[in-house]
Amino acid sequence: MKKITNNTMLGKLTIVLNVAVLVFFIISMLMLMKFDKTNKVVVSERNGYEKAYEEYAMAQHPLKQDSAEVAYYQYKIDTLQQRNPASKDERKALAQTIEDNKQILAEKVKIRNEHLAQVEELAGSYNSIKAHWDEINDNNDKAKRSFVMVAILTLVLFICKTIVLAHYGYKNSKNLHNVASWMKDGMAPYMSYVSWFVPVYNLLKPVSFIKEIWEETDYVLENKGILATDSNKVDNSGLYLGIWWGLMLISVLLMNFVLYKTFFAEGAFFLKFNHGSIAIAAIVIMACCMLLETYLILTYNKKNKLMVDNEEKL
């Protein structure tokens, strides 16, 4: 049974997924900037639309009372006209009452028509404003849906990449546990999954887990004479791992900040910050992180290949 497994394909798969994540991350940033610009238009024009709607709604309020009053006096006149007075004086008084009510009705109809004219006049400008408002909201919704779709795909790819990277760490740790008895005092292979997926714990543990694998692999290769020991050699792997992890954390924190300001803070993020600059910074940081991670994986793949090729010495 082989003690050492060749895990280089897992490393290469991680690199391929990194490229996919970076490509979709860039696309999502472009989509986010487009969404934020449409969101800016919505935010900037909301007050104008709400004012126009309020004016239109307020103009309609008197119409209910006008219609009720017109209906009331029309009903009153109809009722009076159905009466059959017994005397001449009663008929005269009734005729005067009907005439008075007709005058009141005419005045109420005039007032209602004036209000109707005001509403119709406002309706033209309001309908134009509403059509524009609906259009910019529709554009904003489309931009948001496009961004969310690409963002979800980016997140799914990132999770897939993290799972593969965690499995890559597990397999490499398993190799070390199979050839180095002292590794029983180190972190167990399954900690590769735990370190990546347990909240809070995953802020620092992945880099320490990878650092242990890296250092112990070097020690095994040098202890078994597979790699020559060089006392003057400067090992910058710890520095590279620290920079890589720092870039990873910064990119994640920056993206959370951007998403919060875009979806949960009041107003469009674009109104408060230069969104383009922040998006470019996020892309650059993510690209540097991915490039450094690719370098680290390719470097460790060489160590893994050496262990596989020299398994009989281990």
C-alpha positions as CSV (number, residue, x, y, z in Angstrom):
1,M,0.0,0.0,0.0
2,K,1.4,3.4,-1.0
3,K,2.2,5.7,1.9
4,I,2.3,8.8,-0.3
5,T,-0.3,10.0,-2.8
6,N,0.2,12.3,-5.7
7,N,-1.9,15.3,-4.9
8,T,-0.6,17.6,-7.7
9,M,-3.9,17.4,-9.7
10,L,-5.8,18.7,-6.7
11,G,-3.4,21.6,-6.6
12,K,-3.9,22.3,-10.3
13,L,-7.7,22.0,-10.0
14,T,-7.5,24.6,-7.2
15,I,-5.6,26.9,-9.6
16,V,-8.1,26.4,-12.4
17,L,-11.0,27.2,-9.9
18,N,-9.0,30.3,-8.8
19,V,-8.9,31.6,-12.4
20,A,-12.7,31.0,-12.7
21,V,-13.3,32.7,-9.3
22,L,-11.2,35.7,-10.4
23,V,-12.9,36.0,-13.8
24,F,-16.4,35.9,-12.3
25,F,-15.3,38.2,-9.4
26,I,-14.2,40.8,-12.0
27,I,-17.5,40.4,-13.8
28,S,-19.4,40.8,-10.6
29,M,-17.6,44.0,-9.8
30,L,-18.5,45.4,-13.2
31,M,-22.1,44.3,-12.6
32,L,-22.0,45.9,-9.2
33,M,-20.8,49.2,-10.5
34,K,-23.6,49.2,-13.1
35,F,-26.2,48.4,-10.5
36,D,-24.8,51.1,-8.2
37,K,-25.1,53.7,-11.0
38,T,-28.7,52.8,-11.6
39,N,-29.3,52.8,-7.9
40,K,-27.8,56.3,-7.7
41,V,-30.4,57.5,-10.2
42,V,-33.2,55.9,-8.2
43,V,-32.0,57.5,-4.9
44,S,-31.4,60.9,-6.5
45,E,-34.9,61.0,-8.1
46,R,-36.9,59.5,-5.3
47,N,-37.7,62.8,-3.7
48,G,-39.0,64.3,-6.9
49,Y,-41.3,61.3,-7.6
50,E,-42.6,61.2,-4.0
51,K,-43.4,64.9,-4.2
52,A,-45.2,64.6,-7.5
53,Y,-47.2,61.6,-6.1
54,E,-48.1,63.5,-3.0
55,E,-49.3,66.5,-5.0
56,Y,-51.3,64.2,-7.2
57,A,-52.8,62.3,-4.3
58,M,-53.7,65.5,-2.4
59,A,-55.4,66.9,-5.5
60,Q,-57.6,63.8,-5.7
61,H,-58.7,64.0,-2.0
62,P,-61.4,66.8,-2.5
63,L,-63.0,64.8,-5.4
64,K,-64.4,62.3,-2.9
65,Q,-66.1,65.1,-0.9
66,D,-67.2,66.9,-4.1
67,S,-68.8,63.8,-5.5
68,A,-70.5,63.1,-2.2
69,E,-71.9,66.7,-2.0
70,V,-73.1,66.6,-5.7
71,A,-74.8,63.3,-5.1
72,Y,-76.4,64.6,-1.9
73,Y,-77.9,67.7,-3.4
74,Q,-79.0,65.8,-6.6
75,Y,-80.7,63.3,-4.3
76,K,-82.3,66.1,-2.2
77,I,-83.7,67.8,-5.3
78,D,-85.1,64.6,-6.7
79,T,-86.7,63.9,-3.3
80,L,-88.2,67.4,-3.2
81,Q,-89.5,67.2,-6.7
82,Q,-91.5,64.0,-5.7
83,R,-93.5,65.9,-3.1
84,N,-97.1,67.0,-3.8
85,P,-97.8,70.1,-1.7
86,A,-101.4,70.6,-0.7
87,S,-101.6,74.4,-0.9
88,K,-100.3,77.1,-3.1
89,D,-98.0,78.5,-0.4
90,E,-96.5,75.1,0.1
91,R,-95.9,74.7,-3.6
92,K,-94.3,78.1,-3.7
93,A,-92.1,77.4,-0.8
94,L,-91.2,74.0,-2.2
95,A,-90.3,75.5,-5.6
96,Q,-88.0,78.1,-3.8
97,T,-86.3,75.3,-1.9
98,I,-85.8,73.3,-5.0
99,E,-84.4,76.4,-6.8
100,D,-82.0,77.1,-3.9
101,N,-80.8,73.5,-3.9
102,K,-80.3,73.7,-7.6
103,Q,-78.1,76.7,-7.2
104,I,-76.1,75.0,-4.5
105,L,-75.9,71.9,-6.7
106,A,-74.7,74.0,-9.6
107,E,-72.0,75.6,-7.3
108,K,-70.9,72.1,-6.1
109,V,-70.7,70.8,-9.7
110,K,-68.6,73.8,-10.6
111,I,-66.3,73.2,-7.7
112,R,-66.0,69.5,-8.6
113,N,-65.3,70.3,-12.3
114,E,-62.5,72.8,-11.2
115,H,-61.0,70.1,-9.0
116,L,-61.3,67.6,-11.9
117,A,-59.5,70.0,-14.2
118,Q,-56.7,70.4,-11.6
119,V,-56.4,66.6,-11.2
120,E,-56.3,66.1,-15.0
121,E,-53.7,68.8,-15.3
122,L,-51.6,67.2,-12.6
123,A,-52.2,63.7,-14.1
124,G,-50.4,64.6,-17.3
125,S,-47.2,65.6,-15.5
126,Y,-47.5,62.9,-12.8
127,N,-48.0,60.1,-15.4
128,S,-44.9,61.3,-17.2
129,I,-42.9,61.4,-13.9
130,K,-44.3,57.9,-13.0
131,A,-43.4,56.4,-16.3
132,H,-39.8,57.7,-15.9
133,W,-39.8,56.4,-12.3
134,D,-41.0,53.0,-13.3
135,E,-38.4,52.9,-16.1
136,I,-35.4,53.7,-13.9
137,N,-36.6,51.2,-11.2
138,D,-37.0,48.5,-13.9
139,N,-33.4,49.2,-15.1
140,N,-32.2,49.1,-11.5
141,D,-34.0,45.8,-10.8
142,K,-32.4,44.3,-14.0
143,A,-29.0,45.5,-13.0
144,K,-29.5,44.1,-9.4
145,R,-30.6,40.7,-10.7
146,S,-27.6,40.5,-13.0
147,F,-25.2,41.3,-10.2
148,V,-26.9,38.9,-7.7
149,M,-26.8,36.1,-10.3
150,V,-23.1,36.6,-11.0
151,A,-22.3,37.1,-7.3
152,I,-24.0,33.9,-6.4
153,L,-22.1,32.0,-9.1
154,T,-18.8,33.6,-7.9
155,L,-19.6,32.5,-4.3
156,V,-20.4,29.0,-5.4
157,L,-17.1,28.8,-7.3
158,F,-15.3,30.1,-4.3
159,I,-16.9,27.5,-2.0
160,C,-16.0,24.8,-4.5
161,K,-12.4,26.1,-4.7
162,T,-12.2,26.2,-0.9
163,I,-13.5,22.6,-0.6
164,V,-10.8,21.4,-3.1
165,L,-8.1,23.4,-1.3
166,A,-9.2,21.9,2.0
167,H,-9.1,18.4,0.5
168,Y,-5.7,19.2,-0.9
169,G,-4.5,20.2,2.5
170,Y,-6.1,17.0,4.0
171,K,-4.3,14.7,1.5
172,N,-1.0,16.4,2.0
173,S,-1.3,16.2,5.8
174,K,-2.3,12.6,5.5
175,N,1.0,11.9,3.5
176,L,3.0,13.5,6.4
177,H,1.2,11.5,9.0
178,N,2.0,8.3,7.0
179,V,5.7,8.9,6.9
180,A,6.5,11.0,10.0
181,S,5.7,9.5,13.4
182,W,6.0,12.9,15.2
183,M,3.1,14.2,13.2
184,K,0.8,12.5,15.7
185,D,1.5,15.5,18.0
186,G,0.6,18.0,15.2
187,M,-2.8,18.8,13.7
188,A,-4.9,16.0,12.4
189,P,-5.6,15.8,8.7
190,Y,-9.3,16.5,9.2
191,M,-8.4,19.8,10.7
192,S,-7.9,21.0,7.1
193,Y,-11.7,21.0,6.7
194,V,-12.4,22.3,10.2
195,S,-10.0,25.2,9.7
196,W,-11.7,26.4,6.6
197,F,-15.3,26.0,7.5
198,V,-15.8,26.7,11.2
199,P,-16.7,30.4,11.6
200,V,-14.2,32.6,13.5
201,Y,-11.8,29.7,13.7
202,N,-11.3,30.1,9.9
203,L,-9.9,33.6,10.4
204,L,-6.5,32.3,11.3
205,K,-6.4,28.5,11.4
206,P,-6.1,27.7,7.7
207,V,-2.8,29.6,7.3
208,S,-1.3,27.9,10.4
209,F,-2.4,24.5,9.2
210,I,-0.8,25.1,5.7
211,K,2.3,26.5,7.4
212,E,2.7,23.3,9.5
213,I,2.4,21.1,6.3
214,W,4.9,23.2,4.5
215,E,7.5,23.2,7.3
216,E,7.1,19.5,8.1
217,T,7.3,18.5,4.4
218,D,10.6,20.5,4.1
219,Y,11.9,18.8,7.3
220,V,11.0,15.3,6.0
221,L,12.6,15.9,2.6
222,E,15.8,17.3,4.2
223,N,15.9,14.7,7.0
224,K,15.7,11.8,4.4
225,G,18.3,13.4,2.2
226,I,15.9,14.0,-0.6
227,L,16.6,17.7,-0.4
228,A,20.0,19.1,0.4
229,T,20.3,20.9,3.7
230,D,21.5,24.5,3.2
231,S,22.2,26.4,6.4
232,N,22.5,29.7,4.4
233,K,19.2,29.2,2.7
234,V,16.7,32.0,3.4
235,D,13.2,30.5,3.7
236,N,10.6,33.1,2.8
237,S,7.7,30.7,2.8
238,G,6.3,32.0,6.1
239,L,6.4,35.5,4.7
240,Y,4.6,34.5,1.5
241,L,2.0,32.6,3.5
242,G,1.4,35.6,5.7
243,I,1.1,37.9,2.8
244,W,-1.3,35.5,1.0
245,W,-3.5,35.2,4.0
246,G,-3.5,38.9,4.7
247,L,-4.6,39.6,1.1
248,M,-7.3,36.9,1.5
249,L,-8.7,38.5,4.6
250,I,-8.5,42.0,3.2
251,S,-10.3,41.0,0.0
252,V,-13.1,39.2,1.9
253,L,-13.5,42.1,4.4
254,L,-13.5,44.6,1.5
255,M,-16.2,42.7,-0.4
256,N,-18.4,42.5,2.8
257,F,-18.0,46.2,3.2
258,V,-19.0,46.9,-0.4
259,L,-22.0,44.6,-0.2
260,Y,-23.1,46.1,3.1
261,K,-22.9,49.7,1.8
262,T,-24.6,48.7,-1.4
263,F,-27.6,46.7,0.0
264,F,-28.0,47.7,3.6
265,A,-26.7,51.3,4.1
266,E,-29.0,54.2,3.4
267,G,-28.7,55.4,-0.2
268,A,-26.5,54.3,-3.0
269,F,-22.9,53.4,-2.1
270,F,-21.8,55.4,-5.2
271,L,-23.1,58.6,-3.6
272,K,-20.7,58.3,-0.6
273,F,-17.6,56.7,-2.1
274,N,-15.7,56.4,-5.4
275,H,-17.1,52.9,-6.1
276,G,-15.0,52.4,-9.1
277,S,-11.7,52.9,-7.2
278,I,-12.9,50.5,-4.5
279,A,-13.9,47.9,-7.0
280,I,-10.6,48.1,-8.8
281,A,-8.8,47.8,-5.4
282,A,-10.8,44.7,-4.6
283,I,-10.0,43.2,-8.0
284,V,-6.2,44.0,-7.7
285,I,-6.1,42.5,-4.1
286,M,-8.0,39.4,-5.2
287,A,-5.7,39.0,-8.2
288,C,-2.6,39.3,-6.1
289,C,-4.0,36.8,-3.6
290,M,-4.8,34.3,-6.3
291,L,-1.4,34.7,-8.0
292,L,0.4,34.2,-4.7
293,E,-1.8,31.2,-3.9
294,T,-1.0,29.8,-7.3
295,Y,2.8,30.2,-6.7
296,L,2.4,28.5,-3.3
297,I,0.5,25.6,-4.7
298,L,2.9,25.0,-7.6
299,T,5.8,25.2,-5.2
300,Y,4.3,22.7,-2.9
301,N,3.3,20.4,-5.8
302,K,7.1,20.1,-6.5
303,K,7.6,19.0,-2.9
304,N,4.7,16.5,-3.2
305,K,6.2,15.2,-6.4
306,L,9.6,14.7,-4.7
307,M,8.0,12.7,-2.0
308,V,6.1,10.5,-4.5
309,D,9.3,9.9,-6.5
310,N,11.3,9.0,-3.4
311,E,8.7,7.1,-1.5
312,E,11.1,4.2,-0.9
313,K,13.3,6.5,1.2
314,L,10.5,7.6,3.5
